[in-house]
Amino acid sequence: MGLAAKGQHAHHALVPNGGWGKLVPNAIKNQPWNYKMTETPLHHIRIHSRSLKAGLPRFNAVERYVHGTPTWWKAANVSALSHEAEHVGHALSQAGHFIGDHLPGHHSHSPSGASAIKR
């Protein structure tokens, strides 16, 4: 398809070429959205296994994610995580208000923002 330069390795990022990916038709898995051009052939080798020739180990999970997934996929992951974090933050805020309103010794609605102390 002309996506990779001559000799450049293209990694099947989301739908693998082998394993369960053999069940997926080539017309689906051999699309630009499923490719990540690797920096070097050695990077591609280390995504899948260790390099016997270079004596280097297989990339760890984070390295495989960084070197083996397309930029658009990483952006989608960041977007999804930021939306989830927003929901978690809202839930924590609501929980804090509930605690302040319903538990003894916790007053979230005092004028100064803290419990009033009488002397």
C-alpha positions in Angstrom: 0.0 0.0 0.0 3.0 2.3 0.0 2.8 3.1 3.7 6.3 1.9 4.6 9.5 2.8 2.9 11.6 0.0 1.4 13.0 -2.1 4.3 10.9 -0.3 6.9 9.0 -2.6 9.2 5.3 -2.2 9.8 3.9 -3.7 13.0 0.3 -5.0 13.1 -0.6 -3.0 16.1 -4.2 -3.8 17.2 -5.1 -6.9 15.1 -2.1 -9.2 14.9 -1.0 -10.9 11.7 -0.7 -14.2 13.6 -2.4 -15.9 16.5 -6.1 -14.9 16.8 -5.4 -12.4 13.9 -5.3 -15.3 11.5 -9.1 -15.4 11.9 -9.4 -11.8 10.7 -9.4 -11.3 6.9 -6.4 -9.6 5.4 -8.7 -7.0 3.9 -9.5 -5.8 7.5 -6.2 -6.2 9.4 -4.0 -4.9 6.6 -5.3 -1.4 6.8 -3.4 1.8 7.7 -5.3 2.1 11.1 -3.7 -1.2 12.2 -0.1 -0.4 11.3 2.6 1.2 13.3 5.8 1.9 11.4 8.7 1.0 13.7 11.8 3.1 14.1 14.1 0.3 13.2 13.8 -3.4 12.3 15.3 -4.1 15.8 12.4 -2.3 17.4 9.9 -4.5 15.5 11.8 -7.6 16.6 11.8 -6.5 20.2 8.1 -5.8 20.2 7.5 -9.5 19.5 10.5 -11.2 21.2 14.1 -10.8 22.3 16.8 -10.2 19.8 19.3 -13.1 19.8 21.5 -11.3 17.2 21.8 -8.1 19.2 21.5 -9.8 22.6 18.7 -7.5 23.7 15.5 -8.5 25.7 12.0 -8.2 24.5 10.5 -4.8 25.2 8.5 -4.6 28.4 4.8 -3.9 28.3 5.2 -0.1 28.4 7.9 -0.2 25.7 5.7 -2.4 23.5 2.9 0.1 23.9 5.1 3.1 23.1 6.9 1.5 20.1 4.1 -0.8 18.9 0.9 1.2 18.8 -0.1 4.0 16.4 -0.3 7.6 17.6 -4.0 7.8 17.0 -4.5 4.8 19.4 -2.4 6.4 22.2 -4.4 9.7 21.7 -7.7 7.7 22.0 -6.4 6.1 25.2 -5.4 9.4 26.7 -8.8 10.9 25.8 -10.7 8.0 27.4 -8.6 8.1 30.5 -9.1 11.8 30.9 -12.9 11.4 30.6 -12.8 8.7 33.3 -10.6 10.8 35.5 -13.2 13.6 35.2 -15.9 11.2 36.3 -13.9 9.9 39.2 -13.1 13.5 40.3 -16.8 14.4 40.2 -17.7 11.2 42.2 -15.1 12.0 44.8 -16.4 15.6 45.1 -19.9 14.3 45.6 -18.7 11.8 48.2 -16.9 14.6 50.1 -20.1 16.7 50.1 -22.1 13.7 51.3 -19.6 13.1 54.2 -19.7 16.8 55.1 -23.5 16.9 55.1 -24.2 13.6 56.9 -21.4 12.5 59.3 -21.1 14.0 62.8 -18.1 16.3 63.2 -17.8 17.1 59.5 -19.4 20.4 58.5 -18.9 21.4 54.9 -21.3 24.3 54.9 -20.0 26.6 57.6 -19.4 30.3 56.7 -15.6 30.0 57.0 -15.4 26.6 55.4 -14.4 25.1 58.7 -16.3 24.1 61.8 -17.3 27.1 63.9 -15.7 27.0 67.4 -17.4 28.8 70.3 -15.3 30.1 73.2 
